[in-house]
Amino acid sequence: MGKQRRRKPLGSMAVIALVFILLFLGCFIPIGLPFLLPEPQWTLENHIVIDEHSPLAELNCLSYGGPEDASGMIYWRDIPTDAAYTSPFYNSKTTKYLTFEPDKGGWNNVRMNLETVIVMAHAMGRTLVMPPAQEYYLLESQKGKNTITLDTFLPLSRISREQAGLEIISTEEFLRRERPLLRPPHNRTHWDGMSYEIATEFQPWIRSVATMPSWNPEKCIAVFSDDESSVSELESWFSMRLENQAFPKPEQYFGHPVSVGAPSTDRLSEMRAGREQLCVYNATLQQQRLLHFHGKPKLSGRLLTHFYAFLFFENWHNDLFYKRLVRDHLRYADHIQCAAARVVQAVRDHAFKRTGRREFDAFHIRRGEFQCQKTRISASDIYNASQPEIRHGAVVYVATDERNKTFFADLQKQFDIVFLDDFVHSLDGMDTMYYGMVDQLVASQSRVFFGCWFSTFTGYINRIRGYHADKNKVKGYKHGIVSSYYYAPIEKKHRMRGYWPLFGSLYAREFPTSWRDIDHDIS
C-alpha cells in the first residue's frame, strides 16, 4: 500500500472564515434575515405543558399565556379521601373492561355520554377503554385535523393518575392486551383516524364480542349497591310502590329537595322521573370480562343523559363521591380554562371602562340548526324576556352560533353587546374548535345569565354556575339556586330560580341535584 497523504491543517484565514460563517448562520440570520427561515407554526402541543406535580385545586396559567391570577375560574376541589376511594367491585388483581361508542350529536351530548361512562367504569371497578380518534359532529379543527381524541378537551390521563380506582386506556392499548383472545378485524390494533372503518368494522365487531347491558336511561334507573341483599329489598319496595301507585308526584319536590343523606328510598323516589324499571348492576354483570355500551337509539341504549339522572347509588356517600368526581376531574383542560380566563379579564376591563363596574351579564342565544323552534324568537323578544333582570346599558357577553350579527341589532340598542370575536386577540392563536367551550366558561362567570331551553350547551353553563354558587355560598345555594334564566319559551324563564327535581326531558337541561350540597360529607 502507498503512503497516506497527510492533510494540511487549516490556515488561520480559513479558520477565521469558518467562524464568521457559523456566527452568521447562528446569529445574524434569525435577526437580520428572517425570510430565510420557515415561519414558526402555532401548535397546541407547543402551548400545552403537562405539569405532573401541579396541585389539583389550582389553575396555573403562566404556561398558557396567562392570566397571572385565574383563581376566579376554579370551582373544583382537591379531596384526598376521594382520590383514595375504590368501588366495592374494584379488584386490582383482575382487569375487566368497559368500552363505549361516543354519542353522534354535538359536543355537549358527547361530554354527557363521556361523564356517564367514566362514572360507570369507576363504579364497576373496570378499566375504561377510550374510543379511537375519529370525527365528531361540528368539531372541526382549523388546522386540518378532524380526527379527534376526547382527552383534547378533558384531562383524562390526569384523572387516571389521580384516582386509585380508575384506569383509562386507549383502544390501541386495549387491543394490544387482548388481541390474542378477541381477534379484532384484520388483527388490527390501530384504528385512530379511520372513521369509516370504525363505524363499519370496529363497532360491529366490538358489539359481537362484548356483553351489552340493555339499559335505557329513558326507561330505567341504573342501581349500584354495596350489598346484594339490600338491593333486593330496594327492588321489592320499588315494585310494590309502582303497583300501588304510591310514588309522590314531582310537584311535591318543587322547592323541597330531599336531603342528600336521606334514606335510599326517599332519594330514589325523588329521582324516579316517571321511570318504571331498575337496572341493577349485579354479580352476573360483574363476572363479564367486557361490557360495551353502544349508544344507538335503534338498539334502545343511547346514553344521552346526565350521569346523576341515570345512575343511582344506594349508599348516599357514594352518590356524593361521584358527583364530586365529575366536578373535580371532568372539567375542561387547563389550556381552555386559561384562555377563557383571559377573555373574562378582557370583558371585565371593557365593562369597567364603560360602566365603572367589573361585571357583565351574558346570553347564550342558540340559532343554527337547533331543532327546537319555540326558542327561535326575535332579538326584540329576547330583550323583553331579559327585563328587568339586565339593566339598560349593561355590558352583555353573547355566546352564539349566529354568524349574522345584524340579528342582534335590537339588543345592541339596549345593551353594550360583545362577542368572543371581539376578544380573539386574547386567545393566542387557539384552534376555533375550542371556541364553544371558551364561550361556556366565559358565560358562566357573568352576573346574570339567560340561556336557551332544551340546549345542552346552556345546561352546562348552568351547571358550572351551580358549582360556583355552591362553592361561594351565594344566596339560595342550599336549594341549588343560581342567577340564571331562560329567554324562551317565556313560561320557562324562572326554572333556575327555584329547586326542581328530575323532571321532563332529563338530558335537555341541568338540575340542582348535580351540584347542591355535594360536599356534605367532606369537612
Buried (B, 14 or more C-beta within 10 A) or exposed (E): EEEEEEEEEEEEEEEEEEEEEEEEEEEEEEEEEEEEEEEEEEEBEEBEEEEEEBEBEEBBBEBBBBBEEBEBBBBBBEBEEBBEBBBBBBEEEEBBBBBBBBBBBBBBBBBBBBBBBBBBBBBBBBBBBBBBBBBBEEBBBEBEBBBBBBBBBBBBEBBBEBBBBBBBBBBBBBBEBBEEEBEBEEEBBEBBBBBEBBBEBBBEBBBEBBEBBEBBBBEBBBBBBBEEEEBEBBBEBBEEBBEEEEBBEBEEBEEEBBEBBBEBEBBBBBBBBEBEBBBBBBEEBBEBBBBBBBBBEEEEBBBBBBBBBBBBBBBBEBBBBBBBBBBBBBBBBBBBBBBBBBBBBBBBEBBBEBBEEBBBBBBBBBBEEBEBEEBBBEBEEBBBBBEEBBBEEBBBBBBBBBEEEEBBEBBBEBBBBBBBEBBBEBBBBBBBBBBBBBBBBBBBBBBBBBBBBBBBBBBBBBBBBBBBBBBEEEEBBEBBBBBBBBBBBBEBBEBBBEBBBBBBEBBBBBBBBBBBBBBEBEE
